[in-house]
Amino acid sequence: MKELSRKVAQAPKSKIRELFDLAAGREDVISLGIGQPDFKTPQPAIEGNIKALNKNITYYAPTRGIPSLLEQLERKVKKFNKINVNWKENIIVTNGGSQALSLAFASLFNPGDELILSSPNFISYFYLTIFFGVKLVEIQRKNDFSLDLEAIKKKINPNTKAILINSPNNPTGYVLSNDELYELVEIVKSNDIYLISDEVYENYTYDGSKHISPASIEGMFERTITLNAMSKLFSATGFRLGYVIAKKQVIDLMENYHQYTVAGTNHPAQYGFLEALKMDISFFNEILKSFDKRRIFVYKRLNEMGFDVVKPKGAFYIMPSVKKFNIDGEDFSKALMKDYGVAVVPGKTFGSYSNNMIRISYATEYSKLEEAMNRIEKFIKKI
Ligand SMILES: Cc1ncc(COP(=O)(O)O)c(C=O)c1O
């Protein structure tokens, strides 16, 4: 029979899924593998959704999203992100951050275009470049996971269309410093390219670090595609709702693509998102504190065990190197799972420069984290 899509076949089965397969049927497994916060979705989100269903709002939503949600997003983005948007022109509601990313790729790139990405980074970016025929220019982060801006500058050429950043970052937990961000912005402006800014972890920052949306910086709105989602802030990854903020021309193109690929997003769920956004953000204060406590604990334990590890300043991941144990990230993850029932993700999932690393998500109960760290300690003593 004739060959199926070569592009799609290049995306292998996710390593994270492979880990779940290893865990199947075992009750002793502690998962530090998943990017899903462990608190309950706030009740207003759930009730908003149920109310809409009870009103039989089960028909197609407007392609860009329901006006009340778009208006609420305008308020949120103006207040929180300091980006001056107009909901009629600059926002589209998407199926999670994932589809916001697809729309960014669909609306920006032409054949031959290049995208600069610092690595390690979130897995989907890599496969989107393949699916959309974009040349990926992968640049290794520095040892502290900051961006290598000099290396980025050197790689820019007439085919460079955009730089993609994700701060706070999955998998490294890195948050861009102000100086770094402003330097990056200068590179983007002076080379007349675009910036894709994935801000799904914007609320998860620690140690006084603050998230700044690049689109709020002078001269950047026109060249930035900002994407975000309901998933992490509201612990609602299954709602599948997100959004993009960009200039009108970009959103118009996104609407075209959206129309003919997904025809819109879940209609009743948009009312849930609306109610969630109306909540006072203080609902998140205690949650953030508990994430911070876990972050500090995991960092301290990994340090005590002798891992080379950078203290994360954001998101809910930490990415130690396992090199000094003479094992690579993949073998480490497999053996740890098989012998001690702890799931962590091999670093190579996140690009070409993290074979010797693992990603740990600390978005799990404190007592489980304690137990997982004890098991990791036993494991490294054995190897
Ligand atoms: C950096 C980053 N961007 C985007 C997404 C996708 O978000 P969603 O689950 O809303 O599709 C994730 C999910 O883990 C992520 O970590």
The ligand as an SDF file (V2000), in Angstrom:
LIG
                    3D

 16 16  0  0  0  0  0  0  0  0999 V2000
    4.7700   25.0360   27.6540 C   0  0  0  0  0  0  0  0  0  0  0  0
    3.4580   24.4740   27.3120 C   0  0  0  0  0  0  0  0  0  0  0  0
    2.7540   25.0280   26.3260 N   0  0  0  0  0  0  0  0  0  0  0  0
    1.5630   24.5520   25.9550 C   0  0  0  0  0  0  0  0  0  0  0  0
    1.0160   23.4660   26.5890 C   0  0  0  0  0  0  0  0  0  0  0  0
   -0.2840   22.9380   26.1190 C   0  0  0  0  0  0  0  0  0  0  0  0
   -1.3070   23.4220   26.8910 O   0  0  0  0  0  0  0  0  0  0  0  0
   -2.7600   22.7660   26.8290 P   0  0  0  0  0  0  0  0  0  0  0  0
   -2.7460   21.6120   27.7610 O   0  0  0  0  0  0  0  0  0  0  0  0
   -3.6360   23.8830   27.2900 O   0  0  0  0  0  0  0  0  0  0  0  0
   -3.0300   22.3790   25.4320 O   0  0  0  0  0  0  0  0  0  0  0  0
    1.7070   22.8400   27.6310 C   0  0  0  0  0  0  0  0  0  0  0  0
    1.1550   21.6690   28.3130 C   0  0  0  0  0  0  0  0  0  0  0  0
    1.7590   21.0080   29.1010 O   0  0  0  0  0  0  0  0  0  0  0  0
    2.9600   23.3620   28.0030 C   0  0  0  0  0  0  0  0  0  0  0  0
    3.6790   22.8160   28.9910 O   0  0  0  0  0  0  0  0  0  0  0  0
  1  2  1  0
  2  3  1  0
  2 15  2  0
  3  4  2  0
  4  5  1  0
  5  6  1  0
  5 12  2  0
  6  7  1  0
  7  8  1  0
  8  9  2  0
  8 10  1  0
  8 11  1  0
 12 13  1  0
 12 15  1  0
 13 14  2  0
 15 16  1  0
M  END
$$$$
